[in-house]
Amino acid sequence: MKGSPVALERSSSTTGPRRALVVDDEPNVVALIQETLAAEGFDVTVAADGMAALRRARSHAPDIVVLDISLPGLDGLEVCRALRKESDAPIVFVSARSGEVDRVVGLELGADDYVVKPFSPRELVARVRAIMRRSGQAPPEAGKRCVAGDVSLDAERREVHVAGNPVRLKPREFDLLWLFVRNEGRVFTRDQLIEAIWGFDYEGDPRTVDVHVRRLRRALGDRAATPRYLYTVHGLGYKFIAPR
């Protein structure tokens, strides 16, 4: 991409329709997704290749993006990487690639969910509804601060500092860290983390927990082999302990 990124402002109107961007080069798939999302009240814009997707995203500022991976020119993974530099709008991959590596890579790049083709409209609607319910939610006890060791969080400003240095986190990573810090020393299973952060009705890939923990560790400068903050409790899940 040329030039500096332009931050995308998502629609916040309570009266206007929510906006969706559908990116796929298969006309029958586009028609199915477009019809499904339109029935959910979305104003749907479509694109058939990666570069067109970025142009549509910048001009329409979608509230959600449904994105194929195998696209002409710029593929869906590159589109996702570019969008994540400009927008926090939820991204759902819809792809024929069903391998674990593809799913994990998609989630690592910042996608919120991954749906494998062929899929039913009912499944897609359930995933989109769950994502839209979770999108933009504040963490528990918003407006307060919490501190553990050299880690401090401000929920109202959604700011994180580690040893006095600012750390930039994406919304879901912030919510995850807030939960850990507020419950320092407690072991959370993956199911408990999904229910607390993604919601009990989450129907996506449970590996998303591991992906977000890896991102959080990377942001904190932590390592799984020699942890300072996030510890893996084998056979159970994860816990947070700040160095004193």
Secondary structure, 3 states (H helix, E strand, C coil): CCCCCCCCCCCCCCCCCEEEEEECCCHHHHHHHHHHHHHCCEEEEEECCHHHHHHHHHHHCCCEEEECCCCCCCCHHHHHHHHHCCCCCCEEEEECCCCHHHHHHHHHCCCCEEEECCCCHHHHHHHHHHHHHHCCCCCCCCCCEEEECCEEEECCCCEEEECCEEECCCHHHHHHHHHHHHCCCCCEEHHHHHHHHHCCCCCCCCCHHHHHHHHHHHHHCCCCCCCCCEEEECCCEEEECCCC
